[in-house]
Amino acid sequence: MITIPTTTQIFNGIISDMNTQFGVNINPFGKAVLRCLAAVQAGKLKLYYLAIALLQKNVAPDTADYETLLRFGMIKLGRAPFPAVAGQYVIQVTGQIGAVIPANSTFKSDDDAYSKGVLYMLDSAYTLVSAVDSITVRCLTLGTAGKLETGNTLTPTAPIPLVNSDTGSASVISEFIQPLAAEDTEVYRNAVILSYRLEAQGGAATDYRLWSQDAQGVKKVYPYAKSGFQGQINLFVEATIVDSVDGKGTPSSLILSNVEQVVNFSPDTSLPVNQNGRRPLQVMVYYLPVTIKTIVVTITGYQSLTPAKQTLLLTAITNTISLIRPFVAAADLAIDKNDILDNNKLIASIITAIPGSTFSSVSFTVNGLPLSSYTFINGDIPYLNPAVTYN
């Protein structure tokens, strides 16, 4: 890839060429016609270089801007990034039998709810059939910003005759449709890159990676043959952080169900029926959530520790651990293998973040068990405890 020069570098190059071509020395003082001409030409050439740089950036999906990345995705994946999905919740209301809750009635989540101050709407009018009844409301905010938990309460934005006159609020019973965040650009970019890197083979490990990309909320899957069983596969599913149930990557039952659906059948409804199936007939797939392994890192004897340094160290260690994932030999490149956490890797991240760091030792635990090295296999996923311990 070419290096884009600065405008000053281009200008100085033009002046140098003029001096060489005409055997003169263009003085920076006095009449400046040639210098003005050189400045104009430098500006024009800079625009050409910028155009070349833009083209250079967009020849491959790994560096493409959003619009070009979308073209790659539409061509290779056949879809745009997944849009955000609004959650729907079943809420309990009280009132007189026969009371009507009008269509488009809105409820606002209370201050102690998981997402406070968010509006939810009843799409169709509902008539109470019992004194304690339930309705389904739709969040008016797309994505996870309107997520609620069981037991959260909502209050009608306007009084509803004969409904909730005693309690004043409605309580969430269950989640009817899980809210999902819009697909992150970098997650979409990775899906596009994998679609070029991996080749469908009719049921190999790479196929499960490719197929699972059609399920929203999935970050990555890890297919392994089930030990001791022929024709059976454990497919461990990792969710994106924002769509996970714990903020650590554990998928919800809805995401697992969606993965099963896209593994069995292509979401492309334009395909003929006899081309829609995906999973090989003789294979049984178990769809499993990843197992979160909590990592606690302890740094002993760090010299001249400050809050600013603590922030840098936490960021560096978090980035190091977040890149460690189980290795699937049938789907991953050996050069990308990064499934082992050990003390040396942690020491390297500390020294890289703050060169010249002085400390006595580094240690870590996995789910409370002290170890010097740990290999993440199957569906084991590391999660760094939010605070690094200093002794």
C-alpha positions in Angstrom: 0.0 0.0 0.0 1.3 3.4 -0.9 2.2 6.0 1.8 0.2 9.2 1.4 2.5 12.2 1.6 1.5 15.5 3.3 0.7 18.6 1.3 4.0 20.2 2.4 6.0 17.2 1.2 4.3 17.4 -2.2 4.9 21.1 -2.3 8.6 20.8 -1.5 8.9 18.0 -4.1 7.5 20.3 -6.8 9.8 23.1 -5.8 12.8 20.7 -5.9 11.7 19.4 -9.4 11.4 23.0 -10.7 14.9 23.8 -9.4 16.4 20.7 -11.0 14.4 21.0 -14.3 15.2 24.7 -14.9 18.5 25.0 -13.1 17.3 27.7 -10.9 16.9 28.3 -7.2 13.4 29.6 -6.5 13.8 32.1 -3.7 11.2 31.9 -0.9 11.2 35.8 -0.9 10.3 38.3 -3.6 8.2 37.3 -6.6 6.3 34.2 -5.5 4.5 33.2 -8.8 6.2 29.9 -9.1 5.7 29.1 -5.4 2.0 29.9 -5.7 1.8 27.6 -8.8 3.6 24.9 -6.8 1.2 25.3 -3.9 -1.8 24.9 -6.3 -0.4 21.8 -7.9 0.4 20.4 -4.5 -3.2 20.8 -3.4 -4.5 19.1 -6.6 -2.1 16.2 -6.2 -3.1 15.8 -2.5 -6.7 15.3 -3.7 -5.5 12.6 -6.1 -3.6 10.9 -3.3 -6.7 11.0 -1.0 -8.8 9.5 -3.8 -6.2 6.7 -4.2 -6.2 6.2 -0.4 -9.9 5.9 -0.3 -9.9 3.3 -3.1 -7.0 1.5 -1.4 -8.9 1.3 1.9 -12.1 -0.1 0.2 -10.6 -2.9 -1.9 -11.1 -5.4 1.0 -13.7 -5.7 3.8 -11.2 -5.6 6.7 -10.6 -1.9 6.2 -13.6 -0.8 4.1 -15.8 2.0 5.2 -19.4 1.3 6.2 -21.0 1.8 2.8 -18.5 -0.4 1.0 -18.6 -3.0 3.8 -22.4 -3.1 3.3 -21.8 -3.9 -0.3 -19.4 -6.7 0.5 -22.0 -8.0 3.0 -24.9 -7.9 0.7 -22.9 -9.7 -2.0 -21.4 -12.4 0.3 -23.8 -12.7 3.2 -26.9 -11.7 1.4 -28.0 -9.4 4.3 -27.4 -6.0 5.9 -26.5 -5.8 9.6 -29.2 -7.0 11.9 -31.4 -4.1 13.1 -32.3 -3.6 16.7 -35.3 -5.5 18.0 -37.7 -4.0 20.5 -38.6 -6.1 23.5 -42.2 -7.2 24.4 -43.3 -8.0 27.9 -46.3 -9.7 29.5 -47.4 -7.5 32.4 -50.0 -8.1 35.1 -52.8 -5.6 35.5 -55.8 -5.5 38.0 -59.3 -4.1 37.5 -62.9 -4.9 37.0 -63.9 -7.7 34.7 -65.1 -6.2 31.4 -62.9 -3.1 31.8 -61.2 -2.1 28.5 -57.6 -1.0 28.1 -57.6 1.0 24.9 -55.3 0.4 22.0 -52.1 2.5 22.1 -52.2 2.9 25.9 -48.7 3.6 27.1 -46.9 2.6 30.3 -43.7 4.0 31.7 -41.2 1.9 33.6 -40.7 3.0 37.1 -37.5 4.4 38.6 -36.5 1.1 40.2 -36.9 -0.9 36.9 -33.9 -2.3 35.0 -34.5 0.3 32.4 -36.2 3.3 34.0 -38.3 6.0 32.3 -38.9 3.9 29.1 -42.3 3.8 27.3 -44.2 0.7 26.4 -47.4 0.4 24.3 -50.4 -1.9 24.1 -51.0 -2.4 20.3 -54.5 -3.7 20.5 -57.4 -2.9 22.9 -57.9 -5.6 25.6 -60.9 -6.4 27.7 -60.2 -7.8 31.2 -61.6 -11.3 31.6 -60.6 -11.6 35.3 -59.8 -9.2 38.1 -56.1 -10.1 37.8 -55.2 -10.3 34.1 -52.2 -9.9 31.8 -51.5 -8.0 28.6 -48.5 -7.8 26.3 -46.8 -4.4 25.7 -44.2 -3.4 23.2 -41.2 -1.3 24.0 -41.1 2.0 22.0 -37.3 2.0 22.3 -35.4 -0.3 20.0 -32.7 -2.6 21.3 -31.6 -3.4 24.9 -32.1 0.1 26.2 -35.7 -0.9 27.1 -34.9 -4.2 28.7 -37.0 -5.2 31.7 -36.7 -8.0 34.3 -39.4 -10.0 35.9 -40.9 -8.0 38.8 -40.2 -4.6 37.4 -43.2 -2.3 37.5 -44.7 0.1 35.0 -47.2 3.0 35.5 -49.8 4.1 32.9 -49.0 7.5 31.5 -52.7 8.3 31.7 -55.5 6.9 34.0 -57.3 3.9 32.6 -60.9 3.6 34.0 -61.4 0.6 36.3 -57.9 -0.6 35.7 -55.0 -0.5 38.2 -57.0 1.8 40.5 -55.7 0.1 43.6 -52.1 -0.8 42.8 -51.4 2.2 40.4 -48.8 0.1 38.5 -48.4 -3.1 36.5 -45.8 -5.7 37.1 -43.7 -7.6 34.5 -44.5 -11.3 34.5 -42.3 -12.5 31.7 -40.4 -11.5 28.6 -42.4 -12.3 25.5 -39.8 -11.1 22.9 -36.2 -10.6 23.9 -34.8 -7.1 23.0 -31.7 -7.3 20.8 -29.2 -4.6 20.0 -28.4 -3.7 16.4 -25.5 -5.7 15.0 -22.2 -3.8 15.7 -20.3 -2.8 12.6 -17.2 -4.7 13.7 -19.2 -7.9 14.4 -20.7 -7.5 10.9 -17.3 -6.9 9.4 -16.0 -10.1 11.1 -18.9 -12.1 9.7 -18.1 -10.8 6.2 -14.4 -11.7 6.6 -15.3 -15.2 7.8 -17.6 -15.7 4.8 -14.6 -15.2 2.5 -12.2 -17.1 4.7 -14.3 -20.2 5.4 -15.6 -22.6 2.7 -18.8 -24.5 3.1 -18.2 -28.3 3.0 -21.6 -29.9 3.7 -21.4 -30.3 7.5 -17.8 -29.5 8.5 -17.0 -27.3 11.5 -16.7 -24.3 9.2 -20.3 -24.7 8.1 -21.6 -24.3 11.6 -19.6 -21.0 11.8 -21.0 -19.8 8.5 -24.6 -20.9 9.3 -24.6 -19.4 12.8 -23.8 -15.9 11.4 -27.4 -15.8 10.2 -28.7 -15.7 13.9 -28.9 -12.3 15.5 -27.0 -11.7 18.8 -24.3 -14.4 18.1 -20.7 -13.4 18.4 -19.1 -16.8 17.7 -19.8 -20.6 17.9 -17.5 -23.4 18.8 -18.4 -26.8 17.2 -16.9 -29.9 18.7 -17.6 -33.6 18.1 -19.2 -35.0 21.2 -16.7 -37.3 22.9 -17.6 -41.0 22.7 -20.6 -40.5 20.4 -20.7 -40.9 16.7 -22.5 -38.3 14.6 -23.2 -36.0 17.6 -21.9 -32.4 17.9 -21.7 -30.0 20.8 -22.2 -26.5 19.4 -21.2 -23.9 22.0 -22.7 -20.5 21.4 -21.2 -17.2 22.5 -23.5 -14.1 22.4 -22.4 -10.6 21.9 -21.9 -8.8 25.2 -24.9 -6.5 24.8 -27.3 -9.3 23.9 -26.0 -11.8 26.5 -28.1 -12.6 29.6 -25.2 -11.8 32.0 -23.1 -9.2 30.2 -20.4 -11.8 29.8 -21.3 -13.7 26.6 -23.9 -16.3 27.8 -26.7 -16.5 25.2 -30.4 -16.5 26.0 -32.6 -19.4 25.2 -34.0 -17.3 22.3 -30.5 -17.0 20.7 -29.9 -20.7 21.1 -33.2 -21.4 19.4 -32.4 -19.0 16.6 -29.0 -20.7 16.1 -30.8 -24.1 15.9 -33.2 -22.7 13.3 -30.5 -21.3 11.0 -28.4 -24.4 11.3 -31.3 -26.5 10.2 -32.6 -24.2 7.5 -31.4 -21.2 5.5 -33.2 -18.0 6.3 -33.2 -17.2 2.6 -36.8 -17.8 1.8 -36.2 -17.4 -1.9 -34.5 -20.7 -2.1 -36.4 -23.8 -3.3 -37.5 -26.2 -0.6 -35.0 -28.8 -1.7 -32.1 -26.3 -1.3 -33.2 -24.8 2.0 -31.9 -27.5 4.4 -28.5 -27.2 5.9 -27.8 -29.7 8.7 -26.7 -33.2 7.5 -29.4 -35.8 8.2 -27.2 -38.1 10.2 -25.9 -35.5 12.6 -27.4 -34.6 16.0 -26.5 -31.2 17.3 -26.7 -30.1 20.9 -27.0 -26.3 21.2 -25.2 -25.2 24.4 -24.3 -21.9 26.0 -20.6 -21.1 26.6 -19.3 -21.6 30.2 -18.0 -18.5 31.8 -14.7 -18.8 33.6 -14.1 -15.9 36.0 -10.5 -14.7 36.0 -9.1 -12.8 39.0 -5.6 -11.3 38.3 -3.4 -10.3 41.2 -0.3 -8.1 40.8 2.1 -8.2 43.7 4.7 -5.5 44.5 4.0 -3.0 41.7 6.2 0.0 42.2 4.9 3.6 41.9 1.3 2.6 41.3 -1.2 5.4 40.5 -4.9 5.4 39.6 -3.9 6.3 36.0 -1.6 3.3 35.8 -4.3 1.1 37.3 -6.7 2.1 34.5 -4.0 1.4 31.8 -3.2 -2.0 33.3 -6.9 -3.0 33.6 -7.5 -2.0 30.0 -4.5 -4.0 28.8 -5.3 -7.1 30.8 -8.9 -7.0 29.8 -7.9 -6.7 26.1 -5.5 -9.6 26.5 -8.0 -11.9 28.1 -10.9 -10.9 25.8 -9.0 -12.3 22.8 -8.5 -15.7 24.4 -11.0 -18.2 23.0 -11.3 -22.0 22.5 -9.5 -23.3 19.5 -11.4 -25.4 16.9 -8.9 -27.2 14.8 -11.3 -27.9 12.0 -12.4 -24.2 11.7 -9.6 -22.0 13.0 -6.2 -21.3 11.5 -3.2 -22.5 13.6 -1.6 -19.1 13.3 -4.7 -17.6 15.1 -4.6 -20.1 18.0 -5.0 -18.2 21.2 -6.6 -20.5 23.8 -4.1 -20.4 26.7 -3.9 -18.0 29.6 -0.6 -18.0 31.6 1.4 -15.8 33.8 3.8 -14.9 30.9 1.0 -13.6 28.8 -0.2 -11.4 31.6 3.3 -10.1 32.3 3.7 -9.2 28.6 0.5 -7.3 28.6 1.6 -5.3 31.7 5.0 -4.4 30.2 3.5 -3.5 26.9 0.9 -1.2 28.5 3.5 0.5 30.8 7.1 0.0 29.6 9.5 -0.2 32.5 6.9 -1.5 35.0 8.5 -3.0 38.1 6.6 -5.6 40.2 7.3 -8.8 42.1 4.9 -11.3 40.5 1.6 -11.8 38.7 -0.9 -14.6 39.5 -4.4 -15.5 38.5 -7.3 -17.7 39.5 -9.9 -19.5 37.4 -13.2 -19.7 39.2 -11.3 -19.3 42.4 -8.7 -22.0 41.6 -5.0 -20.7 41.6 -3.3 -21.7 38.3 -0.2 -20.7 36.4 -1.6 -21.8 33.0 -5.1 -22.7 31.8 -6.3 -23.9 28.3 -9.8 -22.9 27.3 -11.5 -25.7 25.5 -15.0 -26.6 24.3 -17.3 -23.8 25.5 -15.0 -22.3 28.2 -14.9 -18.5 27.9 -12.7 -16.3 30.1 -14.1 -13.2 31.8 -11.9 -10.9 33.8 -13.1 -9.8 37.2 -13.7 -6.0 36.8 -11.0 -5.1 39.3 -7.4 -6.2 39.3 -6.1 -7.0 42.8 -2.9 -5.3 44.0 -0.8 -6.6 46.9 
